[in-house]
Amino acid sequence: MESSRPKKGRNWYSAMGILFIVIGAIVMVRNVLIWSPDFVLDFLLNSEITNEKISVGMFVFGGFLLFLGFRKKVV
């Protein structure tokens, strides 16, 4: 028997959002462990495109996908 309650957030968008956030977190933790938090902050704030900025973009894109996953009803 199925529950009459709809399962929000169990679709492709939310799964991909979680994936992007987890991968971004793994990259940031790896960089902090390899370098130091000071270097990671310097890499994040300089004017070049770096791995840390891509990771922040992955967090933002993952959050956007999670928002779509909880908002949009996929048939």
C-alpha positions, 0 to 999 in steps of 0.5 A: 500500500502506498502512502497518500502523502506525496514525497517531496524532493525525490526526483532528478533535480534534488538528486543532482543538487545533492550530488553537486553539493557533495562533490563541491564539499569534497573538493573544498575539504581536500584543498584545505587539507592539502594546502591550508585555510589561508591559502584556500582563502587567498585562492578564493579571493584572488582575481584568477579562476581557481578550483575553489571558485568552481566549488562555490559555483557547484554549491550555488548550482546544487542549491538551485537544483535542490530548490527546483527539486522541492518546488517543481512537480515532475511527472 
